[in-house]
Amino acid sequence: MNKIQCLIVLCLTLLSSCQKGAVNETESREIILTPHFIKDALSLSDEFTDMEIIHFENKTECMLTDIKKIMVTDAGIYVFDASPSPRILAFRHDGRFKNKIGAMGHAKGEYQMVMNVGATTNGDTVAVVGYPDILLYGANGRYLTSLPLENNNGVEDVLFTNEGLYLGYFHRQEKSMMSLYDKGTMKHVADIIETPVDPIGTPLGVDNGHILQEDCDKVYCLDVLNSCIYVSDKNTGKVVKYTIGLDEMLKEKDVREKADTEETAYRITSYQACDGVIRGVIDHGDGYYDFKFSLSGKTIDIMHHNDLNYSFDCCHSDCFYFLVSANMLLDYMNKDYMDSIRKMLGNTLDERKGNISPTDNYYLIKMRLKSSS
C-alpha cells in the first residue's frame, strides 16, 4: 500500500449510514485543462534555488519510521508518524527535536487513534483527528481542548485555517467532500463539493496526507476517485473544478467497476498549491508524469524532470520539501545514475559527505521557489 492507504481503510470502518442536513448551495463551474506535453526533460533547478538538507535529529525519542504527513509552519516542523503507534512530533526548522504533541491513551487529552493531523500556519496549534472528537494541542505539546464533531463519519483530512476547520471526506461516506466548522464552537458552517452518499472501500492511496490545502484565499481539495482538484474561494464560496483533459484519467465509475484501476488509469497521487500554481504527480502504475498549471489559465504542462520531481511532501511560504532517507542521500552521492541530482543539490550535498550513516533519522530536502517561476 501507499503511504496513507492503511489510514484510509481505518477511516472507512467508521462510516455511518445516518446522514444529516442539507448541502449548502455554492456556485461552481468546471475548467477542463488542455494538456501540453513537454518533450524534453526538465530540471527542478530551473524553478527552485537555495537547496538545503535538514536532518531530523538522531535521538531515540524522535526516530521516525512510518511518516504519514509533514507540516512546516512558522513555529517549526510537525511530523505525523504512525509506527509503532501513532504519534505527532515537533521539530525546529533545523531538525532538532522539540517535543511530542499529546500522547496515546484513554485519559482526557489523549488520543486512542489518529486519522490525520493539521496545524495552523503560524504553528501555535495542532489539530489531531481522533475519534469521536478533534483534539487541539499547543506547540509545546500540551492539551488545550476537544472539539466534538456533529458528524464524524470517517474524517480523512483536516485543514486548520483562520476561517475555521475544514474536514475532508473522500470515499463518498458523506454528502460532501469538504465541510467547514467553526473553530471555536465546532458548529457546522457549510458543506462544500456535494457528492452522493455511496461509500467505496477501495483504498486509493496518495503520497502524502495533504489532500486538503490552503493557499491565500483559496482552499484546495483533491478528489482522489476522479483525479481532479476543486478550488473553493473562502470569500465568495465559489468552487471551480479543474479536470485534466485526458481520457485516461481516473474516474469514479471505473474505480467501482474495476479492481485493477490503479494499474491502468492515470491518477493524481500528490500536489502542492503555491501562489495560484499547482504542481503535482500523475501516476500510471508503471511510471509517472509531473504536472503544473495556473488557476488563471486553461492549460496544463505535463513533463518529466531529470533529477527530482514534483512529489513534494509539503510546502510552506515559497519553500518546498522532500522527505528522503539516509540511504537515499547516500545513493545520490555514490551512484552514477544520480548525477543529475548531485548536480542540482550541489554544495549542500557535498557538505554531507562522510557524515551520513545508513541508520540516521530521515532528512528533508528544502528548496525555495524562484521569484520568476
Salt bridges, closest charged atoms under 4 A:
GLU47 OE1 - ARG279 NE 3.04
GLU47 OE1 - LYS292 NZ 2.89
ASP50 OD2 - ARG368 NE 3.58
GLU52 OE1 - LYS366 NZ 3.98
GLU57 OE2 - LYS59 NZ 3.87
ASP66 OD2 - LYS68 NZ 3.47
ASP74 OD1 - HIS316 NE2 2.79
ASP81 OD2 - ARG87 NH2 3.08
ASP94 OD2 - ARG96 NE 2.80
GLU156 OE1 - HIS171 ND1 3.08
ASP157 OD1 - LYS69 NZ 2.80
GLU163 OE1 - LYS234 NZ 3.13
GLU174 OE1 - LYS175 NZ 3.75
ASP191 OD2 - LYS175 NZ 3.64
ASP191 OD1 - HIS188 NE2 2.84
ASP198 OD2 - ARG256 NH1 3.43
GLU214 OE2 - LYS234 NZ 2.51
ASP217 OD1 - LYS218 NZ 3.15
ASP223 OD1 - ARG172 NH2 3.02
ASP233 OD2 - LYS218 NZ 3.56
GLU252 OE1 - ARG172 NH2 3.02
GLU252 OE2 - ARG256 NH2 2.95
ASP254 OD1 - LYS253 NZ 3.35
GLU262 OE1 - ARG267 NH2 3.00
ASP283 OD2 - ARG267 NH2 3.97
ASP286 OD1 - HIS284 ND1 3.27
ASP290 OD2 - HIS305 ND1 2.55
ASP301 OD1 - HIS36 ND1 2.85
ASP313 OD1 - LYS3 NZ 3.11
ASP318 OD1 - ARG368 NH1 2.78
ASP331 OD1 - LYS335 NZ 3.52
ASP339 OD1 - ARG342 NH2 3.57
ASP350 OD1 - LYS353 NZ 3.82
